[in-house]
Amino acid sequence: MESMITLVVCDLDETLLNEEKQISVTDRRAIEQLKDKGILFGVISGHPVESTRKKLREWKIEDSTSFILGMNGGTLYDAQTQKIEEYHKLKGDVLQRIFHHFQDVNCILQFYQGDVRYVSKSTQRTRNQADSFLETEVLADVESLILTESFNKVTLYAESNRMPEVLEKMITFKDPDCIGFLVDPNRFEFSDPRINKGYGLKKLCQHYGVAMEHILAFGNATNDIPMLSTAGIGVCVQNATDDVKAICNVISPYTNDESAIGNYLNENLL
């Protein structure tokens, strides 16, 4: 089956990236060899395309990357044409309903547009987080902003001890035009219910004219399941969550800190 693979897509955090948020030499060299063999390689992330491009340059794999799926499958960037496609952005009426429901909760609303984060409140911690992924944080009157703009996703940021308050408020929020999920102990995100990494993978197939069975995908977390269960071969790293391991074709014996991606590619595809 590996001999039929023509496209490889890889999650970033805790999959391709190690705990220091870097890419190992083993992984980088394997990715470079994919290009030499004519196999398309790209990454998928919850981050915007624009900031991910900057990070790829920092990680020294930009020249080996053919595409980026950003915003968890909500945007697609083709490195050859340098064009971005966007799918199902959240519009003003949905954004207003989210804003008004959570405005009395002790959290910070973050609205993503390219590599800019518009926020209802700015703190040193949120600015540091934006800086770490080469994004710009802008303090804005978000209630006015969402009247005229649409966004790929909205994040509710809260300190860990405040997140239970956000989750409790979520129980009474029912809206068919958006879906929410906990990203990490500090972030709860909303996006269009049609957007997930599996949707992004289908758009990728249409864009490049590649059959799904010819795609190899790597991931580690619950939000990777729509992608891993859709791809021809779904591979998870050893540090993946149990629900991910349950649906993958292959469970790597290596973690993200042990160059799981590079080792798999070297042993099975290169």
Buried (B, 14 or more C-beta within 10 A) or exposed (E): EEEEBBBBBBBBBBBBBBEEBBBBEBBBBBBBBBBEEEBBBBBBBBBBBBBBBBBBEEBBBBEBBBBBBBBBBBBBBBBEEEEBEEBBBBBBEBBEBBBEBBEEBEBBBBBBBBBBBBBBEBEEEBBEBBEEBBBBBBEBEBBEBBEEBBBBBBBBBBEEEBBEBBBEBBEEEEBEBBBBBBBEEBBBBBBBEEBBBBBBBBBBBEEBEBEBEBBBBBBBBBBBBBBBBBBBBBBBBBBBBEEBEEEBBBBBEBBBBBBBBBBBBBEBBB
